[in-house]
């Protein structure tokens, strides 16, 4: 019976994250990159591929964490393509189930465990992250399994937790770069916080095992990771700039993504809490430990204090990354709080049931009820946007463009504006596209991404490009400052421009 109960909210969360696919099956920018990675592994007999050329004008070597595409490669291509929208929610279902068993292990309360899951299920950023094909949920699952195993080994000395810690720490190196980077930071912090080098020690051991078991391939993944960071150091100011217009002046309309990130950056201490309101629960525990708060009859126990430290570390790590452009190369600051969704949910649930049997119980019910309702409303609002999305989905206009390109005898070398359409075009057509096959290849791509380095005609000539795929809802033809071009096809807001490449 307990096992069935542990699946209740994960299944509801799975439905909540996937129902948008009934209305928009092709949402997501990185979907096509992930599908291409899977194709490379599948075509190489489920082994790590070597050099990637073909349609990538900037050739390179496969340098992606292999676990995610390797798992998908065992399923037929058409099946993965058709059901790609349920992959990330499936791994999140497992993560949600893990939350139940961790909460139950520490509290021996089914009610606390179930309410933890409900809070997690209705955390907007979680639902948003799993709205398309992405390895993030797999990375987050490995992150939680790795760090919780380390924590439980320190608590109990149980050899099974030690084994689990080593296994999942090794897997995280091969699953997701950002999750690995986050585990590194958290391992350093907890080694200092608890004065116990075990956390950083098991991280180093995981790195060695990941390198040995892949016969050195992980070093290529690491090299790609470092190149990605290196790429964003000089481009940090333009991470969320408009590809054509660059950084928008205050008197001009900003790109939506740039506007949102600007607001997040300026008011980071407040806006970070806005991305996951339940972070406040960690501050409650902090204040209870520092001050005597008679109106909050809470007596935090060891795991609650450690969970709070986990949450607060990522909160205070995210603030400078959001506010200081020099740190943007190591990620988007608000994403670090996603790594604390598990402890945040459990702490919040524990506090609720502690307050429920006190005179503050009625206020707790009202407060938590309002927050859960607001979060559900925000999730549904975001999903409404996903259903209606045109910029990150395969529309009928884009399909018309693909059909036109695939019926052409001429071989095109295509520049995509916006750049996010590159792997989309590779996946759906036979033509070559100006995009990188690996992370070191980001350096030559920097002439057009994140912003175009003018004049654009120099890039066209250097790389012998002869076609531009332009979304006019993103930028107008005259903004490209081309000496000459010729429209050869148009469908809706998408136009194909023939240009002269030497």
C-alpha positions as CSV (number, residue, x, y, z in Angstrom):
1,X,0.0,0.0,0.0
2,X,2.8,2.4,0.9
3,X,4.5,1.7,-2.5
4,X,1.2,2.6,-4.3
5,X,0.9,5.8,-2.2
6,X,4.4,6.8,-3.1
7,X,3.4,6.8,-6.8
8,X,0.3,9.0,-6.4
9,X,1.8,12.4,-6.8
10,X,4.5,11.3,-9.2
11,X,1.9,10.1,-11.6
12,X,-0.2,13.3,-11.2
13,X,3.0,15.3,-11.8
14,X,3.7,13.2,-14.9
15,X,0.3,14.0,-16.3
16,X,0.7,17.7,-15.4
17,X,4.0,17.8,-17.3
18,X,2.9,15.9,-20.4
19,X,-0.6,17.0,-21.2
20,X,0.6,19.9,-23.2
21,X,1.9,17.4,-25.7
22,X,-1.7,16.7,-26.7
23,X,-1.8,20.2,-28.2
24,X,1.9,21.0,-29.1
25,X,4.0,17.9,-29.8
26,X,7.1,19.7,-31.0
27,X,7.9,22.2,-28.3
28,X,11.5,22.8,-27.3
29,X,14.7,24.3,-28.7
30,X,17.2,21.6,-27.6
31,X,14.9,18.7,-28.5
32,X,16.6,18.3,-31.9
33,X,20.1,18.5,-30.5
34,X,19.2,15.6,-28.1
35,X,17.6,13.6,-30.9
36,X,20.7,14.1,-33.1
37,X,23.0,12.9,-30.2
38,X,20.8,9.8,-29.8
39,X,21.0,9.2,-33.6
40,X,24.8,9.4,-33.5
41,X,25.0,6.8,-30.7
42,X,22.4,4.5,-32.2
43,X,24.1,4.5,-35.6
44,X,27.4,3.7,-33.8
45,X,25.9,0.5,-32.4
46,X,25.1,2.1,-29.0
47,X,28.7,3.1,-28.6
48,X,30.3,6.5,-28.1
49,X,30.7,8.0,-31.6
50,X,33.9,9.6,-32.9
51,X,34.1,12.5,-35.3
52,X,30.8,14.3,-36.3
53,X,30.8,16.0,-39.7
54,X,28.1,15.7,-42.3
55,X,25.6,18.5,-41.9
56,X,27.6,20.4,-39.3
57,X,29.7,23.0,-41.1
58,X,31.9,23.3,-38.0
59,X,32.9,19.7,-37.5
60,X,34.0,18.2,-34.2
61,X,34.0,15.1,-32.0
62,X,31.2,13.8,-29.9
63,X,31.7,15.2,-26.4
64,X,28.3,14.9,-24.7
65,X,27.7,13.1,-21.4
66,X,26.8,9.6,-22.9
67,X,24.2,8.1,-20.5
68,X,21.1,10.0,-21.8
69,X,21.6,9.4,-25.5
70,X,22.8,5.9,-24.8
71,X,19.6,5.0,-23.0
72,X,17.4,6.5,-25.7
73,X,19.4,4.8,-28.5
74,X,17.9,1.4,-27.6
75,X,14.5,2.6,-28.7
76,X,13.5,3.0,-32.4
77,X,14.1,6.5,-33.8
78,X,10.5,7.1,-34.8
79,X,9.3,6.0,-31.3
80,X,11.7,8.3,-29.5
81,X,10.7,11.2,-31.8
82,X,7.0,10.6,-31.3
83,X,7.2,10.2,-27.5
84,X,10.2,12.5,-26.7
85,X,7.8,14.7,-24.6
86,X,7.4,12.1,-21.9
87,X,11.1,11.2,-21.4
88,X,12.1,14.1,-19.0
89,X,8.8,13.8,-17.0
90,X,9.5,10.1,-16.6
91,X,12.8,10.7,-14.9
92,X,11.2,13.4,-12.8
93,X,8.6,10.8,-11.8
94,X,11.4,8.8,-10.4
95,X,12.8,11.9,-8.7
96,X,9.4,12.6,-7.1
97,X,9.2,9.0,-5.9
98,X,12.6,9.3,-4.4
99,X,11.4,12.3,-2.4
100,X,8.7,10.2,-0.8
101,X,11.1,7.6,0.4
102,X,13.7,10.0,1.7
103,X,11.0,12.0,3.6
104,X,9.5,8.7,5.0
105,X,13.0,7.4,6.0
106,X,13.7,10.5,8.1
107,X,10.3,11.2,9.5
108,X,8.5,7.8,9.5
109,X,5.4,9.8,8.5
110,X,3.5,8.9,5.3
111,X,1.7,12.3,5.6
112,X,5.0,14.3,5.6
113,X,6.2,12.2,2.7
114,X,3.1,12.7,0.6
115,X,2.9,16.4,1.3
116,X,6.6,16.8,0.3
117,X,5.7,15.2,-3.0
118,X,2.7,17.6,-3.5
119,X,4.9,20.6,-2.8
120,X,7.5,19.3,-5.3
121,X,4.9,18.5,-7.9
122,X,3.5,22.0,-7.7
123,X,6.9,23.8,-7.9
124,X,6.6,25.8,-11.2
125,X,10.3,25.7,-12.2
126,X,10.2,21.8,-12.0
127,X,7.2,21.6,-14.3
128,X,8.8,24.1,-16.7
129,X,12.2,22.2,-16.8
130,X,10.5,19.0,-17.9
131,X,8.4,20.5,-20.7
132,X,10.7,19.2,-23.4
133,X,13.3,16.6,-24.1
134,X,16.2,17.3,-21.8
135,X,18.7,15.3,-19.7
136,X,18.2,17.7,-16.8
137,X,15.7,15.5,-14.9
138,X,18.1,12.5,-15.2
139,X,21.0,14.7,-14.0
140,X,18.9,16.0,-11.1
141,X,17.9,12.4,-10.2
142,X,21.5,11.3,-10.1
143,X,22.5,14.4,-8.2
144,X,19.9,13.6,-5.5
145,X,20.8,10.0,-5.3
146,X,24.5,10.7,-5.1
147,X,24.4,13.4,-2.5
148,X,21.7,11.8,-0.3
149,X,23.7,8.6,-0.3
150,X,26.8,10.5,0.8
151,X,24.7,12.2,3.6
152,X,23.3,8.9,4.7
153,X,26.7,7.2,4.8
154,X,27.9,10.0,7.1
155,X,24.8,9.5,9.3
156,X,24.8,5.7,9.4
157,X,28.1,4.3,8.2
158,X,26.0,1.7,6.2
159,X,28.2,0.2,3.4
160,X,25.3,0.2,1.0
161,X,25.0,4.0,1.2
162,X,28.7,4.3,0.6
163,X,28.4,2.0,-2.5
164,X,25.4,4.0,-3.7
165,X,27.2,7.2,-3.2
166,X,30.2,6.1,-5.4
167,X,28.0,4.6,-8.1
168,X,25.7,7.6,-8.5
169,X,28.5,10.1,-8.2
170,X,30.2,8.3,-11.0
171,X,27.0,8.3,-13.1
172,X,26.5,12.1,-12.6
173,X,29.7,12.8,-14.5
174,X,28.3,10.8,-17.5
175,X,24.7,12.2,-17.2
176,X,24.6,16.0,-17.0
177,X,27.3,18.7,-16.9
178,X,25.4,21.3,-14.8
179,X,24.3,18.7,-12.2
180,X,28.0,17.5,-11.9
181,X,29.2,21.1,-11.5
182,X,26.5,21.7,-8.8
183,X,27.6,18.5,-7.0
184,X,31.2,19.8,-7.0
185,X,30.2,23.0,-5.3
186,X,27.9,21.3,-2.8
187,X,30.6,18.7,-2.0
188,X,33.1,21.4,-1.3
189,X,30.7,23.3,0.9
190,X,29.6,20.2,3.0
191,X,33.2,19.1,3.4
192,X,33.8,22.5,5.1
193,X,30.4,22.8,6.8
194,X,30.7,19.4,8.4
195,X,34.5,19.4,8.6
196,X,34.4,16.1,6.8
197,X,36.5,15.6,3.6
198,X,34.4,12.5,2.6
199,X,32.1,14.6,0.3
200,X,34.9,16.0,-1.9
201,X,36.7,12.7,-1.6
202,X,33.8,10.7,-3.1
203,X,33.5,13.3,-5.8
204,X,37.1,12.9,-6.8
205,X,36.7,9.1,-6.8
206,X,33.7,9.4,-9.0
207,X,35.7,11.5,-11.5
208,X,38.4,8.8,-11.6
209,X,35.9,6.0,-12.1
210,X,34.0,7.9,-14.8
211,X,37.3,8.4,-16.6
212,X,38.5,4.8,-16.3
213,X,35.2,3.1,-17.1
214,X,34.8,5.2,-20.3
215,X,38.5,4.6,-21.3
216,X,39.2,8.3,-21.1
217,X,36.2,9.5,-23.0
218,X,35.0,11.5,-20.0
219,X,38.0,13.7,-20.4
220,X,36.5,14.8,-23.8
221,X,33.2,15.6,-21.9
222,X,35.2,17.6,-19.4
223,X,37.1,19.4,-22.2
224,X,33.8,20.3,-23.8
225,X,32.4,21.5,-20.4
226,X,35.5,23.8,-19.9
227,X,35.2,25.1,-23.5
228,X,31.6,26.0,-22.9
229,X,32.7,28.0,-19.8
230,X,35.6,29.5,-21.7
231,X,33.2,30.5,-24.6
232,X,30.9,32.5,-22.2
233,X,33.7,34.4,-20.5
234,X,34.1,37.0,-23.3
235,X,30.5,36.6,-24.3
236,X,29.0,36.9,-20.8
237,X,27.4,40.3,-21.5
238,X,25.5,38.9,-24.4
239,X,24.2,35.6,-22.9
240,X,20.6,36.9,-23.1
241,X,21.1,39.5,-25.8
242,X,19.2,39.7,-29.1
243,X,21.3,38.0,-31.8
244,X,20.8,40.9,-34.2
245,X,20.2,43.9,-32.0
246,X,22.6,43.0,-29.2
247,X,22.0,44.5,-25.8
248,X,18.8,46.7,-26.0
249,X,19.0,50.3,-24.8
250,X,16.6,51.3,-22.1
251,X,14.5,53.2,-24.6
252,X,14.1,50.2,-26.8
253,X,11.9,47.1,-26.4
254,X,14.0,44.3,-25.0
255,X,13.8,40.7,-26.1
256,X,11.6,38.9,-23.6
257,X,14.3,36.5,-22.3
258,X,16.7,39.4,-21.9
259,X,14.0,41.4,-20.0
260,X,13.2,38.5,-17.6
261,X,16.9,37.9,-16.9
262,X,17.6,41.6,-16.4
263,X,14.8,41.7,-13.7
264,X,16.2,38.5,-12.1
265,X,19.7,40.0,-12.0
266,X,18.8,43.4,-10.5
267,X,16.7,42.0,-7.7
268,X,18.4,38.6,-7.2
269,X,17.9,38.2,-3.5
270,X,14.1,38.6,-3.9
271,X,13.6,37.2,-7.4
272,X,15.4,34.0,-6.5
273,X,12.9,33.3,-3.8
274,X,10.2,34.0,-6.5
275,X,11.5,31.1,-8.6
276,X,10.8,28.7,-5.6
277,X,8.9,30.3,-2.8
278,X,9.4,27.3,-0.6
279,X,13.0,28.3,-0.1
280,X,11.7,30.5,2.7
281,X,11.4,27.3,4.8
282,X,15.2,27.0,5.0
283,X,15.3,30.6,6.3
284,X,12.7,29.7,8.9
285,X,15.0,26.9,10.2
286,X,18.0,29.3,10.1
287,X,16.2,31.9,12.2
288,X,14.8,29.3,14.7
289,X,18.4,28.1,15.2
290,X,19.8,31.6,15.6
291,X,17.0,33.4,17.5
292,X,14.5,32.2,20.1
293,X,11.2,32.6,18.3
294,X,8.5,31.8,20.8
295,X,5.7,32.1,18.1
296,X,7.4,29.3,16.1
297,X,7.4,26.2,18.2
298,X,9.9,24.3,16.1
299,X,12.8,22.1,17.2
300,X,14.8,21.3,14.1
301,X,16.5,17.9,14.0
302,X,19.8,17.0,12.4
303,X,18.6,16.2,8.9
304,X,16.4,19.3,8.8
305,X,19.4,21.5,9.7
306,X,21.6,19.8,7.0
307,X,18.8,20.1,4.4
308,X,18.5,23.8,5.3
309,X,22.2,24.3,4.8
310,X,21.9,22.6,1.4
311,X,19.1,25.0,0.3
312,X,20.7,28.1,1.7
313,X,24.1,27.3,0.0
314,X,22.5,27.2,-3.4
315,X,20.4,30.3,-2.7
316,X,23.5,32.4,-1.7
317,X,25.5,30.8,-4.6
318,X,22.8,31.9,-7.1
319,X,22.7,35.5,-6.0
320,X,26.3,36.6,-7.1
321,X,26.0,34.5,-10.3
322,X,22.8,36.3,-11.2
323,X,24.1,39.8,-10.3
324,X,27.7,39.6,-11.5
325,X,28.3,39.3,-15.2
326,X,31.8,37.8,-14.6
327,X,30.1,34.7,-13.1
328,X,27.6,34.1,-15.8
329,X,30.0,31.7,-17.5
330,X,29.3,29.0,-14.8
331,X,25.5,29.0,-15.4
332,X,22.3,30.8,-14.9
333,X,22.1,31.7,-11.2
334,X,18.4,30.7,-10.6
335,X,19.1,27.2,-11.9
336,X,21.2,26.4,-8.8
337,X,18.1,26.5,-6.7
338,X,16.6,23.7,-8.8
339,X,19.3,21.5,-7.2
340,X,17.7,22.2,-3.9
341,X,14.1,21.2,-4.8
342,X,14.3,17.9,-2.9
343,X,15.3,19.4,0.5
344,X,13.1,22.4,0.1
345,X,10.0,20.3,-0.4
346,X,10.8,18.0,2.6
347,X,11.6,20.9,4.9
348,X,8.5,22.8,4.0
349,X,6.4,19.7,4.6
350,X,8.0,19.0,7.9
351,X,7.4,22.5,9.1
352,X,3.8,22.3,8.1
353,X,3.0,19.3,10.2
354,X,5.0,20.7,13.1
355,X,2.8,23.8,13.0
356,X,-0.4,21.9,12.4
357,X,-0.7,20.7,16.0
358,X,0.0,24.2,17.4
359,X,-2.2,27.4,17.6
360,X,-0.6,28.4,14.2
361,X,-2.2,25.4,12.5
362,X,-5.0,27.3,10.9
363,X,-2.7,29.9,9.5
364,X,-0.4,27.2,8.2
365,X,-3.3,25.6,6.3
366,X,-4.3,28.9,4.8
367,X,-0.8,29.9,3.9
368,X,0.2,26.7,2.4
369,X,-3.1,26.3,0.6
370,X,-2.7,29.8,-1.0
371,X,0.8,29.1,-2.1
372,X,0.0,25.7,-3.6
373,X,-3.0,27.3,-5.5
374,X,-0.8,30.1,-6.8
375,X,1.9,27.6,-7.9
376,X,-0.7,25.5,-9.7
377,X,-2.0,28.6,-11.4
378,X,1.5,29.6,-12.5
379,X,2.2,26.1,-13.9
380,X,-1.1,26.2,-15.9
381,X,-0.3,29.7,-17.2
382,X,3.2,28.6,-18.4
383,X,1.6,25.5,-20.0
384,X,-0.8,27.7,-21.8
385,X,2.1,29.6,-23.2
386,X,3.8,26.4,-24.3
387,X,0.7,25.2,-26.1
388,X,0.5,28.5,-28.1
389,X,4.2,28.8,-28.6
390,X,5.5,29.4,-32.1
391,X,9.1,30.4,-31.7
392,X,10.2,27.1,-30.0
393,X,7.9,24.7,-31.9
394,X,7.6,23.1,-35.3
395,X,4.8,25.1,-36.9
396,X,3.1,24.5,-40.2
397,X,5.2,27.3,-41.7
398,X,8.4,25.6,-40.6
399,X,7.2,22.3,-42.0
400,X,6.6,24.1,-45.3
401,X,10.2,25.4,-45.3
402,X,11.6,21.9,-44.6
403,X,9.5,20.5,-47.5
404,X,10.8,23.1,-49.8
405,X,14.5,22.6,-48.8
406,X,14.2,18.8,-49.1
407,X,12.8,19.2,-52.7
408,X,15.8,21.3,-53.8
409,X,18.6,19.7,-55.9
410,X,21.1,22.4,-54.9
411,X,23.1,21.8,-51.7
412,X,22.7,24.7,-49.3
413,X,25.0,26.0,-46.6
414,X,22.5,27.6,-44.2
415,X,22.8,30.4,-41.6
416,X,19.9,30.3,-39.2
417,X,18.6,33.5,-37.5
418,X,17.7,33.0,-34.7
419,X,20.6,30.6,-34.1
420,X,18.3,28.3,-32.0
421,X,16.9,26.8,-35.3
422,X,20.2,25.2,-36.3
423,X,19.9,21.6,-35.1
424,X,16.2,21.8,-35.9
425,X,17.1,22.4,-39.6
426,X,19.8,19.7,-39.5
427,X,17.4,17.1,-38.1
428,X,14.6,17.8,-40.7
429,X,16.6,18.5,-43.8
430,X,19.6,17.2,-45.8
431,X,21.5,20.5,-46.0
432,X,24.5,21.8,-44.1
433,X,24.1,24.3,-41.3
434,X,26.5,26.8,-39.8
435,X,26.6,25.3,-36.3
436,X,29.2,23.5,-34.2
437,X,29.3,19.7,-33.7
438,X,31.2,19.9,-30.3
439,X,31.9,22.5,-27.7
440,X,35.3,23.6,-28.9
441,X,33.5,24.5,-32.1
442,X,31.7,27.3,-30.2
443,X,34.6,29.5,-30.8
444,X,34.2,29.9,-34.6
445,X,30.4,30.1,-34.1
446,X,30.9,33.2,-32.0
447,X,30.9,35.3,-35.1
448,X,27.1,34.9,-35.2
449,X,26.2,33.7,-31.7
450,X,25.3,35.0,-29.1
451,X,25.4,38.1,-31.2
452,X,26.4,38.7,-34.8
453,X,29.8,40.2,-35.3
454,X,29.4,42.7,-38.2
455,X,29.7,42.7,-41.1
456,X,27.7,39.5,-41.7
457,X,28.9,39.3,-45.3
458,X,32.4,38.5,-44.0
459,X,31.1,35.4,-42.3
460,X,29.0,34.4,-45.3
461,X,32.1,34.6,-47.5
462,X,34.5,32.9,-45.1
463,X,32.3,29.9,-44.6
464,X,30.8,29.8,-48.1
465,X,27.2,30.2,-46.9
466,X,24.6,30.6,-49.6
467,X,21.2,30.7,-47.7
468,X,19.8,32.4,-44.7
469,X,16.8,31.0,-42.8
470,X,15.3,34.0,-41.1
471,X,12.3,34.4,-38.8
472,X,10.9,37.9,-39.5
473,X,9.1,37.8,-36.1
474,X,12.7,37.8,-34.7
475,X,14.4,40.3,-37.1
476,X,13.7,42.0,-40.4
477,X,15.6,41.5,-43.6
478,X,17.0,45.1,-43.6
479,X,18.5,44.5,-40.1
480,X,20.9,42.0,-41.6
481,X,22.8,44.7,-43.5
482,X,23.3,42.5,-46.5
483,X,24.8,44.0,-49.7
484,X,22.5,41.8,-51.7
485,X,20.1,38.9,-51.2
486,X,17.2,37.3,-53.0
487,X,14.0,35.8,-51.4
488,X,13.5,32.3,-52.8
489,X,10.7,31.0,-50.4
490,X,8.4,32.3,-47.8
491,X,5.9,30.7,-45.4
492,X,4.3,32.9,-42.8
493,X,7.1,34.7,-40.9
494,X,9.8,32.5,-42.2
495,X,11.8,33.5,-45.2
496,X,14.7,31.9,-47.1
497,X,17.2,34.3,-48.5
498,X,19.7,33.3,-51.1
499,X,23.1,35.0,-50.6
500,X,26.4,34.8,-52.4
501,X,29.1,32.7,-50.7
502,X,32.5,32.5,-52.3
